[in-house]
């Protein structure tokens, strides 16, 4: 075997070892580069948890609809309802678009008695009557949507169970909103305990 052939045979293992080492370093580099991509995924997960935080318990809809009426562009009032049965009365919660452009509402408003002259919630928020239709209502400027509100009289319950207190009116959350408005109605008595439910509200509808 010539000297040049012998040197070629000896060089081949060395070249193979060098290539193997380079390949191993490349794999290590890829693994190290992959780890930072996990951080944004973790951040997105945390952000998603925050965005899923529950809205106030009196809110009826978790997400606003397209073209939703801003609470600041609404006013509330009490309108006539369908009368009442023994021990209860039915009125309507009326929301009026006070803005200059049309907007929409859909679903059940959150309603609760408030009192003490400072907006303190008295007793439980209204239960939702899920049997009522809940189509989207489009309100032109000055237009209204209304929801039936059944109010059971506090005198139906023993004072110990009800712990009655005069109400100043109602706190109303438009569907899909975390902001509320106050509707004055000081001719009702609320139960301040959470074992009694006096209010049941239906979905908003066109008048």
Helices and strands as residue ranges (DSSP letters): H 3-35, H 37-51, G 71-73, E 74-83, E 88-97, E 103-105, E 110-115, E 120-122, E 127-128, E 137-139, E 144-152, G 154-156, H 159-162, E 164-166, E 169-173, E 180-184, E 189-191, E 199-201, E 205-206
